[in-house]
Amino acid sequence: MTDWWRDAIIYQVYPRSYQDSTGDGVGDLNGITRRLPHIADLGADCVWLSPIFMSPQKDMGYDVSDYCKIDPLFGDLDDFKRLIDTAHDLGLKVITDQVLSHTSDQHDWFKASRKDRTNAKADWYVWADPLPDGSPPTNWHSHFGGPAWEFDPGRGQYYLHNFLASQPDLNFHNPDVVDAILETCKFWLDFGLDGFRLDTVNYYFHDQKLRSNPAANAAPQVMATDLYGMQKNIYNKTRPENLGFLERLRALTDQYDDIMMVGEVGEMGDRSIEIMGEYTQGTDRLHMAYSFAMLGPDFNAKHFRNCIEGFQKGAPDGHPYWSFSNHDVPRHVTRWLDHATDEDAIARMAVAMLMSFPGTIGIYQGEELGQTETDLTYDELTDPPALRYWPAVKGRDGCRTPMVWEKDAKNAGFSDGTPWLPVKAPQAANAVDQQGDKSVLAYYIDVIAFRKASAALSGTKTTFIDLDEPLLAFHRISDSETLTCVFNLSADDHSLAVSDTEITGPNNASLDGTTLTLPANGYAYLTGKVTLI
């Protein structure tokens, strides 16, 4: 028996934007339940839901005010149970976002904590006295702009917030906090969830000595709207104590059958791959982890190879999760379009490449339609960083606009009301009902089916082939099959001399004797361990 999550396809649903069943313009649980057959037909194995818990929605649900209640915006516990049961009937697992590092300032825990310095929950959040001149305790920055500290006149102290000031950080150094958080996780495991996606998984602990971060010493400094990146964030996150909490959380999930946890590692570059490895090492931490390593602008063979090889070297027994898009970054079809002849070409090549990677694969809603980033005007925005720093920061709303189901229906079939973010014509043109036999959606279904039918693509062994940019190539090897995967990461044609082989599966290439021709954004799966020159 193999753990269900190994090599699984996990489909992320952003609940606000999937399907509205009430006409209020916001997607909900019953709407998701209605659309689950689409996810099953795609070939996915699991649905990941972004937060659906009680929240004032200052950060679209990533500010939880009650971990064990469904926000009425999305439905209730009965609706959620119906969703889980329907998903299970379709062969789908269900996991949810667990935002454990911080709460909303409307959570009862924080309301109690901020009353004074002596109440039972006074130490449940990270409080600190001002410096003698009244300035914040450290130089730490918030991801959403400004200091990571907010002064509370009631207590006469600052509290820590890595994100919005309305998202205070919990004090995981307090064992009562850890116990309370684990109880909320147990609640959902008992309810029938199949696992968790752990938001900001390396942010749980802070440096108790409250040491300021050193400068990043990166030159030139081009991050004027993202001061966070101008520091080496070594004291405000990724602290060694994180591992102990992950081990306690794993011990809890191991009491249940077939549970999976995937952690979001908030680090960049080589450091992100290193932490992915550390957090999945052994059998007593996370089942798998992902970072933003493949969610940025980098699109070259060296980068993708470094990500995969870096993880293999850093955590040979660990398990990675790779994805190209999610709710926090511009959609990859738009992000990488400069390397392609057109949007469909990059959509097809990207999924062919993603489905050849070892590990578990993530898909963000709409990318199976070849969806692009939506252009929004300032008056259409909802995302706090964009509202604060527009136009230098475009924010995350462009990748969060509603799913498009029917081209000619009102709001592309998403809602009978006014959507919380607009549905625009370029997106509606790619609606589900417009996807024919030659469409991006049809291609996703084909390449996912090919991956699942291939022993090599389900194997764990991956060895890279040395080729010049822009060509990426590697062998995927199992006991019964070997495939050679080749990708042209450019808008120019390239040819290679190859040893005896055949093209198999979905492809955009031609083989004439010993010459493999890869057109712009071309790709091929070749049978056997092929020599490429």
Secondary structure, 3 states (H helix, E strand, C coil): CCCCCCCCEEEEECHHHCCCCCCCCCCCHHHHHHHHHHHHHHCCCEEEECCCEECCCCCCCCCCCEEEEECCCCCCHHHHHHHHHHHHHCCCEEEEEECCCECCCCCHHHHHHCCCCCCCCCCCECEECCCCCCCCCCCCECCCCCECEEEECCCCEEEECCCCCCCCEECCCCHHHHHHHHHHHHHHHHHCCCEEEECCCCCCCCCCCCCCCCECCCCCCCCCCCHHHHECCCCCCCCCHHHHHHHHHHHHHCCCCCCEEEEEECCCHHHHHHHHHHHHCCCCCCCEEEECCCCCCCCCHHHHHHHHHHHHHHCCCCCEEEECCCCCCCCHHHHCHHHCCCHHHHHHHHHHHHCCCCCEEEEECCHHHCCCCCCCCHHHCCCHHHHHHCCCCCCCHHHCCCCCCCCCCHHHHCCCCCCCCCCCHHHHCCCHHHCCCCCHHHHHHHHHHHHHHCCCCCCCEEEECCCCCCEEEEEEECCCCEEEEEEECCCCCEEEEECCCCEEEEEECEEECCEEEECCCCEEEEECCCCEC
